[in-house]
């Protein structure tokens, strides 16, 4: 049985991540997401990162905290596969996973129909498998896979 990390930022990215759980019920998985007030409760193991925005004044300190937290989580859990739905706060964990040759699966946001997200465009360079939820994005992500929406 593989250990799977499901990682996302909060909001719609997290909602999309939760849509994958029914397909993973028979697997050993854990969730990593941002610490926010309105976080939907989930069963099982989960870890919280700092919510960050690249335009906020505390961006750099929060990113450093997330790098450290991501490293600690990765070392403690040692996942075989990381499935990411974005955004910014997920990048450190994804890059750390690639340093240890962990398989990275990225799912571009459902909200991105004609243009890729900043995180998606960056992690496209590292992902072992990259999924888009809109066929139009195959023009941008030429090596991506389209299987439809996760909704």
Residue pairs with C-beta under 8 A, 6 or more apart in sequence:
1 26
1 27
1 28
2 27
2 28
2 80
2 81
3 27
3 28
3 29
3 30
3 77
3 78
3 79
3 80
3 81
4 24
4 27
4 28
4 29
4 30
4 79
4 80
4 81
4 82
4 83
5 29
5 30
5 31
5 32
5 77
5 79
5 81
5 82
5 83
5 93
5 97
6 17
6 20
6 21
6 24
6 29
6 30
6 31
6 32
6 83
7 17
7 31
7 32
7 33
7 82
7 83
7 84
7 85
7 90
7 93
7 94
8 14
8 16
8 17
8 32
8 33
8 84
8 85
8 86
8 87
8 90
9 33
9 34
9 51
9 86
9 87
9 88
9 89
9 90
10 33
10 34
10 36
10 39
10 51
11 36
12 109
12 110
12 111
13 85
13 86
13 87
13 109
14 33
14 34
14 39
14 40
14 85
15 40
16 85
16 107
16 109
16 110
16 150
16 151
17 31
17 33
17 83
17 85
18 40
18 42
19 150
19 151
20 83
20 150
21 29
21 42
29 44
30 44
30 45
30 46
30 47
30 77
30 79
31 42
31 44
31 45
31 46
31 47
32 46
32 47
32 48
32 49
32 70
32 73
32 90
32 93
33 39
33 46
33 47
33 48
33 49
34 48
34 49
34 50
34 51
34 52
34 89
35 48
35 49
35 50
35 51
36 51
39 48
47 69
47 73
49 66
49 69
49 70
49 89
49 90
49 93
50 62
50 65
50 66
50 69
50 89
51 62
51 89
52 58
52 59
52 62
52 63
52 66
52 88
52 89
53 59
53 88
54 88
56 62
63 92
66 89
66 92
67 92
70 92
70 93
70 96
71 92
71 96
73 93
74 93
74 96
74 97
74 100
78 100
79 97
79 102
80 102
80 103
81 102
81 103
81 104
81 105
82 93
82 94
82 97
82 102
82 103
82 104
82 105
83 105
83 106
83 107
84 90
84 93
84 94
84 104
84 105
84 106
84 107
84 123
85 106
85 107
85 109
86 106
86 107
86 108
86 109
86 117
86 119
86 120
86 123
87 109
87 117
87 118
87 119
88 118
88 119
90 119
91 119
91 122
91 123
94 104
94 106
94 123
94 126
95 126
97 104
98 104
98 126
103 128
103 129
104 123
104 126
104 127
104 128
104 129
105 127
105 128
105 129
105 130
105 131
106 120
106 123
106 124
106 127
106 129
106 130
106 131
107 131
107 133
107 150
108 116
108 117
108 120
108 130
108 131
108 132
108 133
108 137
108 141
108 144
109 117
109 120
109 133
110 133
110 134
110 149
110 150
110 151
112 120
112 132
112 133
112 134
112 137
113 134
113 136
113 137
114 134
114 136
114 137
115 140
116 124
116 137
116 140
116 141
120 130
120 141
123 130
124 130
124 141
124 143
124 144
129 145
130 141
130 143
130 144
130 145
131 144
131 145
131 146
131 147
132 138
132 141
132 144
132 145
132 146
133 146
133 148
133 149
133 150
134 146
135 146
137 144
137 146
138 144
138 146
